[in-house]
């Protein structure tokens, strides 16, 4: 059996829960180092207002602009095309998400948490510090903490992190191979679905586009088992109807995704039953400014079960 390649340590360690950025000098005559880094910082889409040219100069003075071998780069150094440069970005301020990450289980290898809605799993686009990864790294002081899988920003529930670098691969591969049994609960208007049943569709989601779609007539690539559909109790139903401004009767849909396509459950709920309460993409894409922390999307990962890749023991977690 071929031995797995060992990943090298990054030339700059994570800082404040965030890893350093890497940029490669493009083809051409080359560029002065400070001009290259300043261009990257000044054109950063979500940048801190105080991250100006003097802040870039400070990075160089502190030796925080380096090559792949961790040697510091001087501001006036001429960089040849193909040179990799590592440095820390400074993200823009973000609106705090008014929910906490709750620990469900922890041992020496993994940390399982209950992720709240509106908190992205990892830094992406305008959501950098208000993410589960950065919050937990800062709270624990463990910069090696890494998610083994991801949940949509709007989805809440169980999220598994590895605590040490050596454990990342085995757990991430476990999820990538779809060897983890997952259960979700969605709350949406009641439709008389004959559960248990299976939903199968061909889903398409283009990277960078907020919404995906279901394409009829193509071989299904997304499969979900619907375990049960149950009307909500009267008091819970009245409260959610008031909160979300709906009159229709509401139900709890217990879903077991067999595949793991992006937005799979959200699209299939819209197609086969009803859009999930609080979904800001389906059926209508709402502007970012319309987001309301008091009406989160009612989709929650409630169960994870798998055979531990390191010990071979069965593991299961639920909320």
C-alpha positions as CSV (number, residue, x, y, z in Angstrom):
1,X,0.0,0.0,0.0
2,X,1.3,3.4,-0.9
3,X,2.1,5.6,2.1
4,X,0.0,8.8,2.3
5,X,1.9,12.0,1.7
6,X,2.5,14.0,4.8
7,X,1.4,17.6,4.6
8,X,4.0,20.2,5.5
9,X,3.3,22.8,8.1
10,X,2.2,26.2,6.7
11,X,5.0,28.9,6.7
12,X,2.8,31.1,8.9
13,X,0.6,29.4,11.6
14,X,-3.1,30.3,12.0
15,X,-3.5,33.5,14.0
16,X,-6.7,34.5,15.8
17,X,-8.5,31.5,14.3
18,X,-7.6,32.4,10.7
19,X,-5.0,30.9,8.4
20,X,-2.6,33.0,6.4
21,X,-3.3,33.7,2.8
22,X,-1.2,32.5,-0.1
23,X,-0.8,34.5,-3.3
24,X,1.4,33.6,-6.4
25,X,3.1,36.3,-8.4
26,X,1.6,36.2,-11.9
27,X,3.4,35.8,-15.2
28,X,5.2,38.9,-16.4
29,X,8.2,41.0,-15.4
30,X,7.8,40.4,-11.7
31,X,6.8,42.9,-9.0
32,X,8.1,44.7,-5.9
33,X,6.9,42.9,-2.8
34,X,5.1,45.7,-1.0
35,X,3.3,46.7,-4.2
36,X,2.2,43.1,-4.7
37,X,0.8,42.7,-1.2
38,X,-0.7,46.2,-1.1
39,X,-2.5,45.4,-4.4
40,X,-3.9,42.2,-2.8
41,X,-5.0,44.0,0.4
42,X,-6.4,47.1,-1.3
43,X,-8.6,45.1,-3.7
44,X,-9.8,42.7,-1.0
45,X,-13.6,42.7,-1.2
46,X,-14.3,42.5,2.5
47,X,-11.4,44.4,4.1
48,X,-11.1,46.2,7.5
49,X,-11.2,50.0,7.0
50,X,-8.0,50.4,9.0
51,X,-6.1,48.0,6.8
52,X,-4.3,50.7,4.9
53,X,-0.8,51.0,3.3
54,X,0.8,51.7,6.7
55,X,-0.7,48.4,8.0
56,X,0.9,46.6,5.1
57,X,4.2,48.2,5.9
58,X,3.8,47.0,9.5
59,X,3.4,43.4,8.3
60,X,6.8,43.6,6.6
61,X,8.4,45.2,9.6
62,X,7.1,42.3,11.8
63,X,8.3,39.6,9.4
64,X,4.8,38.6,8.6
65,X,5.2,38.4,4.8
66,X,7.1,35.3,4.0
67,X,8.0,32.7,1.3
68,X,7.0,29.1,1.3
69,X,10.1,28.2,3.3
70,X,9.1,30.8,6.0
71,X,11.9,33.3,5.2
72,X,10.8,36.9,5.6
73,X,10.4,39.0,2.5
74,X,11.6,42.6,2.5
75,X,9.2,45.3,1.1
76,X,11.5,46.4,-1.7
77,X,12.4,42.8,-2.8
78,X,11.7,42.1,-6.4
79,X,9.5,39.0,-6.7
80,X,9.8,36.7,-9.8
81,X,6.7,35.2,-11.4
82,X,5.6,32.1,-9.7
83,X,6.8,33.2,-6.3
84,X,4.4,32.2,-3.5
85,X,3.8,34.9,-0.8
86,X,2.2,34.2,2.5
87,X,0.6,36.9,4.7
88,X,-2.3,37.6,7.0
89,X,-5.4,39.4,5.8
90,X,-7.5,41.6,8.1
91,X,-11.2,41.0,7.5
92,X,-13.9,43.6,7.8
93,X,-16.0,43.9,10.9
94,X,-19.1,41.6,10.9
95,X,-22.5,41.7,12.5
96,X,-22.3,39.4,15.5
97,X,-24.5,36.3,15.3
98,X,-26.6,36.3,18.5
99,X,-26.4,32.5,19.1
100,X,-23.8,30.4,20.8
101,X,-22.0,27.2,19.7
102,X,-22.9,24.5,22.2
103,X,-20.6,21.5,22.9
104,X,-22.3,18.1,22.5
105,X,-19.2,15.8,22.9
106,X,-15.5,16.1,23.3
107,X,-12.5,13.8,23.7
108,X,-8.8,14.0,22.8
109,X,-9.5,13.7,19.1
110,X,-12.9,15.2,18.1
111,X,-15.2,17.9,19.2
112,X,-18.9,17.7,18.3
113,X,-21.0,20.8,18.5
114,X,-24.5,22.1,18.0
115,X,-24.0,24.8,15.4
116,X,-26.5,27.6,15.5
117,X,-28.1,29.1,12.4
118,X,-26.5,32.1,10.6
119,X,-23.0,30.9,11.6
120,X,-21.0,29.6,8.6
121,X,-18.9,26.5,9.1
122,X,-15.7,28.0,7.7
123,X,-14.6,31.5,6.6
124,X,-16.0,32.3,3.2
125,X,-16.8,35.5,1.3
126,X,-18.1,38.2,3.8
127,X,-18.4,35.6,6.7
128,X,-14.9,35.3,8.1
129,X,-14.9,35.7,11.9
130,X,-18.5,34.9,12.5
131,X,-18.0,31.3,11.6
132,X,-18.0,28.2,13.8
133,X,-14.4,27.4,13.0
134,X,-13.0,30.8,14.0
135,X,-15.2,31.1,17.1
136,X,-14.2,27.7,18.3
137,X,-10.5,28.2,17.6
138,X,-10.5,31.4,19.6
139,X,-12.6,30.0,22.4
140,X,-10.4,26.9,22.8
141,X,-7.0,28.3,21.8
142,X,-6.7,25.3,19.4
143,X,-5.6,26.6,16.0
144,X,-5.6,23.0,14.6
145,X,-9.4,22.7,15.1
146,X,-10.9,21.8,11.7
147,X,-14.4,20.7,10.6
148,X,-14.6,17.3,9.1
149,X,-17.7,18.3,7.1
150,X,-19.8,21.4,6.6
151,X,-23.3,22.6,7.2
152,X,-24.9,25.5,5.2
153,X,-24.7,28.8,7.1
154,X,-28.5,28.7,7.6
155,X,-28.6,25.1,8.8
156,X,-28.2,24.4,12.5
157,X,-27.2,21.2,14.3
158,X,-24.4,18.7,14.7
159,X,-21.0,19.6,13.3
160,X,-17.9,17.5,13.9
161,X,-14.4,19.0,14.3
162,X,-11.0,17.2,14.5
163,X,-8.7,18.6,17.2
164,X,-5.4,17.5,15.8
165,X,-3.8,17.6,12.4
166,X,-3.2,13.9,12.2
167,X,-6.9,13.1,12.6
168,X,-8.2,15.5,9.8
169,X,-7.8,13.1,6.9
170,X,-9.5,10.0,8.4
171,X,-12.6,11.9,9.5
172,X,-12.9,14.1,6.5
173,X,-12.6,11.0,4.2
174,X,-15.3,9.3,6.3
175,X,-17.7,12.1,5.4
176,X,-16.5,12.3,1.8
177,X,-17.1,8.6,1.3
178,X,-20.6,9.1,2.7
179,X,-20.0,6.6,5.5
180,X,-21.8,8.8,8.0
181,X,-25.4,8.3,8.7
182,X,-27.1,11.7,9.1
183,X,-30.6,12.7,10.2
184,X,-32.2,16.1,9.8
185,X,-35.4,17.7,10.9
186,X,-37.2,20.4,8.8
187,X,-40.2,22.4,9.7
188,X,-42.4,23.5,6.9
189,X,-46.1,23.7,5.9
190,X,-47.8,20.4,6.2
191,X,-48.2,18.3,3.1
192,X,-49.6,14.7,3.2
193,X,-46.4,12.9,2.2
194,X,-46.8,9.1,2.3
195,X,-43.8,8.5,4.6
196,X,-41.6,6.5,4.7
197,X,-40.6,7.2,1.1
198,X,-37.6,8.2,-1.0
199,X,-37.1,11.4,-3.0
200,X,-34.8,11.2,-6.0
201,X,-33.9,14.1,-8.2
202,X,-31.1,15.5,-10.5
203,X,-29.8,18.6,-8.7
204,X,-27.6,21.2,-10.3
205,X,-25.7,23.8,-8.2
206,X,-23.3,26.1,-10.0
207,X,-20.4,27.3,-7.8
208,X,-20.8,31.0,-7.0
209,X,-24.5,31.0,-7.7
210,X,-26.7,31.2,-4.5
211,X,-29.4,28.9,-5.7
212,X,-29.5,25.5,-7.2
213,X,-32.2,23.8,-9.3
214,X,-33.8,20.5,-10.0
215,X,-33.5,19.3,-13.6
216,X,-36.3,17.0,-14.8
217,X,-35.6,14.1,-17.1
218,X,-32.0,13.4,-16.1
219,X,-30.6,10.5,-14.0
220,X,-31.1,11.3,-10.3
221,X,-28.0,12.2,-8.4
222,X,-29.6,13.2,-5.1
223,X,-31.5,10.8,-2.9
224,X,-33.2,11.4,0.5
225,X,-35.3,9.0,2.6
226,X,-38.3,10.7,4.3
227,X,-38.6,8.8,7.6
228,X,-41.8,10.6,8.9
229,X,-44.0,13.6,8.6
230,X,-45.8,14.7,11.8
231,X,-48.0,17.7,12.5
232,X,-46.7,20.0,15.1
233,X,-48.4,20.3,18.5
234,X,-50.9,23.1,18.7
235,X,-48.9,25.5,20.9
236,X,-45.6,25.1,18.8
237,X,-47.6,25.5,15.6
238,X,-49.3,28.7,16.8
239,X,-46.0,30.2,17.9
240,X,-44.2,29.4,14.6
241,X,-47.1,30.6,12.5
242,X,-47.0,33.9,14.4
243,X,-43.2,34.2,14.1
244,X,-43.0,33.4,10.4
245,X,-46.3,35.0,9.4
246,X,-47.9,31.9,7.9
247,X,-51.4,30.5,8.3
248,X,-50.9,27.0,6.9
249,X,-50.7,24.0,9.3
250,X,-47.1,23.0,10.0
251,X,-45.2,19.7,10.2
252,X,-41.9,18.2,11.2
253,X,-40.2,16.3,8.4
254,X,-37.6,13.8,9.5
255,X,-35.1,13.4,6.6
256,X,-32.3,10.9,6.0
257,X,-30.1,12.1,3.1
258,X,-28.4,9.3,1.3
259,X,-26.4,11.6,-0.9
260,X,-25.0,15.0,0.2
261,X,-25.5,17.5,-2.6
262,X,-25.4,21.2,-1.7
263,X,-28.9,22.5,-0.8
264,X,-30.2,18.9,-1.4
265,X,-32.8,18.9,1.4
266,X,-33.9,22.5,0.8
267,X,-34.5,21.9,-2.9
268,X,-36.2,18.5,-2.4
269,X,-38.5,19.9,0.4
270,X,-39.5,22.7,-2.0
271,X,-40.2,20.3,-4.8
272,X,-41.9,17.4,-3.0
273,X,-43.5,19.1,0.1
274,X,-43.1,22.8,0.9
275,X,-40.3,25.3,1.4
276,X,-38.7,25.2,4.8
277,X,-39.6,27.9,7.2
278,X,-37.1,30.7,7.2
279,X,-35.3,29.7,3.9
280,X,-34.0,32.8,2.3
281,X,-33.1,31.2,-1.0
282,X,-36.0,28.8,-1.8
283,X,-38.4,29.5,-3.3
284,X,-37.4,33.2,-3.5
285,X,-33.9,34.5,-3.2
286,X,-34.0,37.4,-0.6
287,X,-31.4,40.1,-0.4
288,X,-28.7,39.8,2.3
289,X,-30.2,42.9,4.0
290,X,-33.4,41.0,4.5
291,X,-31.9,38.5,6.9
292,X,-33.6,38.4,10.3
293,X,-31.9,36.6,13.2
294,X,-35.3,36.1,14.9
295,X,-36.6,33.9,12.0
296,X,-33.8,31.3,11.3
297,X,-34.3,28.5,8.7
298,X,-35.9,25.5,10.4
299,X,-33.5,22.9,9.1
300,X,-31.4,21.1,11.7
301,X,-29.0,18.2,11.7
302,X,-30.2,16.1,14.6
303,X,-28.1,12.9,14.3
304,X,-24.7,11.6,13.2
305,X,-23.6,8.0,13.4
306,X,-20.5,6.2,12.0
307,X,-17.7,3.7,12.7
308,X,-14.8,5.7,14.1
309,X,-12.0,5.6,11.5
310,X,-9.3,5.5,14.2
311,X,-10.7,3.1,16.8
312,X,-13.2,1.1,14.8
313,X,-15.9,1.7,17.4
314,X,-19.4,2.8,16.6
315,X,-20.1,6.4,17.4
316,X,-23.5,8.3,17.5
317,X,-24.5,11.8,18.5
318,X,-27.9,13.4,18.6
319,X,-29.6,16.7,19.6
